[in-house]
Amino acid sequence: MAEAAGDAGLGPAAAQEGAELAELAAVIGATVPTGFEQTAAEEVREKLGSASRISKDRGKIYFEVPARSLPQVHRLRSVDNLFVVVQEFKDYQFKENKEDALKDLEDLVKKLPWTDPLKVWELNNSLKKKKTKRKKHNLQGPASRGKLSDGGEEGADQSNTNDQEDCAQTPVAVEAAGGQDPEHPQGVTSRNGVEEEEEDNEQADVRAGAQASSESGSKAGEGQAGGGEAKVLRFRVTCNRAGDKHSFTSNEAARDFGGAVQEHFQWKADMTSFDVEVLLNIHSSEVVVGIALTEESLHRRNITHFGPTTLRSTLAYGMLRLCDPQPTDIIVDPMCGTGAIPIEGAAEWPCCYHIAGDNNPQAVKRAANNISSLLRKNESKDSAALGAALDVIQWDICRLPLRTGSVDVVVTDMPFGKRIGSKKKNWDLYPACLMEMGRICTPGTGRAVLLTQDKKCFAKALSRVGHIWRRAQTVWVNVGGLHAAVYLLRRTPEPAQDTGPCW
């Protein structure tokens, strides 16, 4: 009733305040696959026109955008999680005594500039709710079909696993706001017509969300002064700590910082069902306080059918970008698993032709199901983003049904020898794979981007096919706590031995 009255009485003052909120500058922090920080920074510059700063803490970047650009921020392909920065301390001086250090963190809460970041958080919430309503209106199939699961996801935990310290995430309390959309605004296609239509809708949502947010006032920061009617927000604090010179643990920091947040705002602490997630990131002497803008990682955008190892979509994007796809390129993933790489490729580079395959029939089935799920999702947007330029085939990686020199790019996640295959088998598999990839790739211009954790075996295999492949770049990455490498290889002009395809 009160909300309806507020909507009816929306006047020029509220509209002006909403416009000012949309123009509010926000410093956004983003977690990205470790090793691909520069890739994420380049994407931010290209799509948002903002310069990024790469954190000393691997796997994070920071950039400033107006609040109206939040929908485009959520559509970035290279970022996992997003948060708005409350304040950053580049050289925070921690006391040596544990009690003193924790007391300083408690006192910090009252000194932080919470007002603008909380406005950005409110606007972000309004946009998510608008997006949810539009999805419910458009979707015709069962909404629960696309539920995601962490089961067997090789990249399921890509929080920085520094050797130095416990970078454990320690929730102190929280609860998810009812009706919020777990899938954030994102462009499944790069085709201009579809993106322009989405952007028009999103900008309308930004204006409406900003007005709704300004109408409600800063309830997040002033709930205790609302006089009984205002909803008491639920929250938790998540602390990520790295470094060996701290006298306290991440649990202790989150507990004491969270207690001070509760006292300051009169919010209710809740571990599992939270409205606001306050982030306390401590890396050596660098401290960043933020408020989460994503409820689950954006890397979950494509995959609904998981296998024993499922590559994150954000890591797949980084690998594809590394090979610099050009229009009309033929891009092959010969060991596609659940199809993360070709699906990401078809979504972001629709002017290329993508071919995926695997020797495991179950993997091919999962990849096909993931493609079908995305097609169904895109039908609700009147879009044909996927399908025409993507095929999935069952084949033998060592004898591909492709003509010699017919492929421009190979991008694949090779078996680590842990959950799939074995280290022993890799010693025969890797050289054979590299030879066959060399056969199908165009001499002189062909590229390959290969991910593996079995670095010793890969180096030996590469030395055996040095006449075909030349290593151009190595990116060190963290995949589910495993230290792995992404290799960019360039095809030499040397003609490959034509063993003939198996068709």
N, C-alpha and C positions, 0 to 999 in steps of 0.2 A: 504494500500500500504506500509506504513512504517512498519507495523507489519510483513507483508510478507517478506520484505527485512530483517528484524531482524531475522526471523526464518531461512531464507536461510543462513545467515551469522553467525549462532550459532557456536562458536568455543570452544576450550578447556578451555579458561578463563571463559566463561559463564557457561560451564558445571561444572567447579570446584566451581564456586560461587554458583551454584544451589545445589551442593552436600553439601557445607558448610551450606547453608540455611536449608537443610533438617536435618542437625545435630544440628542446633541451639536449645539450651535449652529454653523451654518456661514454665513459671509458669502459670498453668491453674486454674482458679476458676470455680466452678460448683455450681449451686443452686440445692438442692435436697429436697425431701419432709421432712418437719421438723419432727424430731424424728428418721429419718432413716439416719442420718449423718454417723454413725458408719458402717451401712450396705454399704453405698456408698464407704466409705474408704476401706472396705474389698474387694469390687469388683475391685476397682482401683489397689489394691495390687495384687490380683489374676490375672487380665487380662493385666495389664500394668507393673507390677513389681515395682511400685512407692509407696512410703510412702505418706500418706495424712495427712494434718493438718486440724482439725475441727475448724471452726471459732467460736469466741465468739458470733457472730451474728448467731442465729440458722438458719439452712437450707443452709449452705454453707460449702464447703470443698475446700482445695487448694492442688495441687500436681504438681511436676515438671516432664516433659517428653521431649524427643527430638521432634522437629517439625515433623519429619517423622512419628510419632505415632498419628498424628491428626485424620486419619481415624478410628483408634481403639478407640480414645477418643470419637468420635461421636457415636460409637456403644455401649457405656456403657448403661446399662438398667436402672440404678438408678438415672441418672441425668436429670434435666429438661432443664437448660440453661447453656451454656459455655461461658467463656470469658478469654482472655489472660490478665494477670496482668501487668500493666505498672509499678506501684510501690505501696507498702503497707507501711502504717505508723501505728505502733501498739499503739503509745501513742502520738497522734497529739495534740498539745496544741492550742486550739482555743482561740482567744481574746474574752473578755467579751463584748466589743463594737461590734455591728452588722457590721458597716462599716469597721472596722479594720479586723474583721474575714473574711468578704467577699473579702477584698483586698488581704489578705493572700492567699486565694484560687485562685484568679486571678494570683498572682505572682508565685504560685506553677506550673502553666502550663509550664512556660519557663524553669523550673528546672528539669522536669520529663524526664526520659530516654525513649523517644518514639521510637527510631530507631528499636530495635529488636522486640518489640511487634507489630509494624506496618508491619515488614517483615513477622511475623507469621500470621497476619491478611491477608496479600496479598496471602500467600501460601494457607491459608484456603479458600479464595475466588477462587483461581485457581482450587482447588480440587473440590469445589462445582460445578463449571462450567463444569469440566470434567465429573463429575457424572451425571449432567443434560444431556450432549450429549449422554452418554452411555444409559441412561434411554430412551431418545427419540428414539434411535436406536432399543432398545429391546422391548419397549412396543407396543403391538398390539391393545389393547383396547383403549377406549376414555380416554385421559389423565386427563380430568376434573372430572372423576367419583369419584375420591378419595378426592375431596375438603372437608376440615374439617371446622366445625363450632363450635363456642363456646356455641351454644344454649343449655341451660339446663345442662351444665357440672358442677357437684357438686364441683369438684376440680378446677374450672376455674380460681380461683385466689389464688395461694398458696404463694404469696409473704408474708413475715413475717408480721403478724398483731400484733405487740407488743402492749401491753396495754399502755405502756408509751407514745408512740409518733406516729406521722404521718409518717409511712414508705411509703408514697405515691411515686409512680414513676412519675417523672416530666420531660417529654421530653422538651428539649429546641429547638431542630431542628433535622430533619433527613429524608433520602430517601433510599429505598431499591435498591440495584444495579440490573440493568436489567439482566435477564437471570440467576439469582442465583436460586438455587434449594431450595425450602422450606423444602424438606425432606432430612435429612442429612444421610450420610452413616451409616448403622446400619445392624447388623446381625439378620435377622429374624429367623434364625435357628442356633442351636448350633452344627449341624452335621459337623464333621471334614472336609469332602470332600468339602462341599459348602463353609465353612469358609475359607479353605485354598485357594480355587479359588478366593474368594472375596479379600482375603488379597494380593494375587499376583497382581490382578488388581489395588488394592489401592496403593500398593508400586510403581507400574509403574506410577500411577497418581501422587504420591508424587514427584517422580523424575522429571516428566514432568512439574508438577506445580512449583517445585522449580526453574527449568530452566526458565520457563516463568516469574516467579516472579522476578528472578535476572536480566533477560533481561530488564524488564520494569524499573529497578532501584527502588528506594524507592519513587515512585511517590506519595504515600500517604503522606509521610513526606516532600517531596520536590516539590510539585506541583507548588508552587509559583515561582520556579526557572527554570521551564521547558521551558520557552520561547514561550508561546502561544499555542504550540501543545498539551501540557499535559492537560488531563482532570481535571477540577476543581471538587474535590470531594464534595459531599453533606454530611452533618453530623447532628447529634443531640446529646445532652447530656441528659442522664437519671440519676436522682439523687434519691437514696433510703436512707432515713435518719431515724434513731431511737435513742432515748435518749432524756432526758428532760433538758439538760444543754447547749443547743445551742441557740444562740441569733438570729438565722435566720431560715427560713423555707426551705424545700427542693426545692421549686420553686425558691427562691432567690439564693440558692447555684447553681442550675443548670443554671440559667440565667447568673450569673456573670462568672462562670467557663466556660460556653459555649462561652461567648463573648471573653474571653481570648484565648480559643482554636481557634476560628475563626480568631482572629488577628495574632496568632502565625503561623498558617498553611495557611492562606488565603483560607480556605475552605468556602463553601456556606452553611449557615444554612437552613435546610429544615425539617419541622415537620413530614411530611408524606412519603416522598420518599427519603430515605437516603442511602448512601453507607457505612458510618461509624457510629456506635453507640458507643459513649464514655460513660462509666459508672462511676459514682461517688457514691460510697457506703460509708456512714457515720454511724457508730454504736458507740455511745458514743464518746470515744476518738480514736477509730479505724477508719482509713480512707484507702480505697482501690480504686485506679484508674485503670480502665480496658477498654478493647475494646471487644465488643461482637463478638462471633464467631457463634452464632446461631440467625436466624431471627425469628423463632418461637420455642416454647418449644418442646423438644424431646419426651415428654410424648404423643404427638399426633400420634405416629407411627402406632398404631393398629386400632383406632376407626374411622369409617367413618359414622356410623349411631348412632346418639346420642339419649339418652332417657332423662327423666326428671332429673335423677341423673346418671352421668357417671363417674366412677372411673378413675383416672389418671393411665396410664400404669406404671409409675414410682412407684407409691404407691402400685399398685398391685404386682410389682416385689419385693418390700420390704416386703410385707406380705408373699409372697410365700417363700422368702429366710428365713424368720423367722422360718418357720416350717421344714427347712432342708430336702427338698425332696430327697428321695433315689431312685435309679433305680428300676423299676417295681412297685413303689408306685401307688396306686389308689387315685387320688385327686379329691374331689368333691366340687363344688360351688353350693349349693342348692338354692341360691338367686342371680343368675348370672347377672341380668339386661342386659346390652349390651354386656356382655361377656369379660370384660377387664381382669379379673383374669384368666379364663381358657385359653384365647388366649395367654396371657403373659406366662402362665405355659407351654403350648404346644410349644411355640417358644424357651424357654430357657431350659426346662427340657423335651426333646422329648422322653426320656426313661421311663417316667411315663405315666400312662393312665389318661386322664382328662375327667371328666363328669360334665356337667353344666346343670342347669335347673332353671325354674322359674314358678310361678303360673300364671303369666301374659302372655297371648299369644303374645302380642305386643313385650314384652321384649325378648321372645324366638325368634321371627322373626328378631328383631334387631341383636341379638347375631349371628344368622345364617347368616345374611347379612354381618356382620363384618368379620366372618370367611371366607365367600366366597370372599370378597374383598381382604383379605390377600392371599388366594389361587391364585387368579388371578395375584396378584403382584408377587408371588413366581414363577408362571409359566414362567414369563419373565426371571427368573434366572435358569430355568431348575431344579427347586427344588421342593421337595414334603415335605416341612417343616411341614405343618399342614394337618389335615384331618384324617390320620390313627389313631391318638391317642387322638381324641377329639370328643365328642358327645354332642348334646344339646337336652334337653327333656322338655316338659311341665309337671309339677307335683305339688303336694301339699307338701309344706315344712314340714308339720306336719305328713305326711304319705308317706314317700318316697318309691318308688318301688325298694328298694335295700335290699339285704339280711343282716341279723343281723351280725355284726362283719366283714363285707366284705370290709370296706373302711379304708385306712391308714391315710388320711389327709382330713380335711374339712377346706376350706378357703373361707370366704364370707364377703361381705359388708352388714351388717344388716340394716334394715330400721331405719332411725333416728327419724321418727315420725314427720318430717317437710314437705318435698315435697311429700313423699310417706307414707301412713298410718297415725297413730297418736300416741302421747305419751300414750294415754289411752289404745289403742289396744296393744301396746308393752308389757303391764303388763301381758297380757295373752299369747301373741305370743312368747316372749323371753323364758319363762320356757318350753313351748311346743317344741320350736326349739332345745333347749339344750338337752332335753330328747331324741328327735328323732336323733339328731347328735350323742348322746351317744350310741344309739342303733346300728347305722350302723358302728360306729368306732370300731376297734379292741381293746379289753380290754388290758390294760397294755402298749401298744405301740402307740395307736392312738393319733393324735394331732389335734388341731383346732386353727385356727388363725382368729379372729373375730374383725371386725371394727364396732364401734358404737359411736354415740355422746350422746346417752341416757344412760349415765354411771350409774346413780342411779338405773334405772330399771334393767340394766344388772347385777349390783352387787347383787340386791335382787334375781334375777332369778338364779344366780350362787350359792347363798347360799342355794337355794332349791334343787339343784342337786349336792351338794358337794360330794355325794357318787360316782358320775360318773366322774365329772370333777374337776381337781385341777389346779388353776391358777399358771403358771410358770413365766410369765413375762408380764409387761405392758409397751407399748410404747405410749407416748403422742404425738399426731400429730395434725396438722392444716389442716382441709379440707374445702377449700372455705371460710376461715374466722371463721369456727366453731372449737372449741376445742374438739377433739375427742380422742378416745383411741383404740389402737390395742391390743387385749388380746391374749396371747399364752396360750392355755389350754392343759393339758395332761390327757389322759384317764386313769382312775384308773383301777386296775385289776377286780373291781367289775362287775359281769355280769349284763347286762341291761335286763330289762323286755322285752321279745320278744312279741311285739304286732302283729307281722307278717306284711310283706309288703302288699301293696294293689294290688297285681297282681293276 
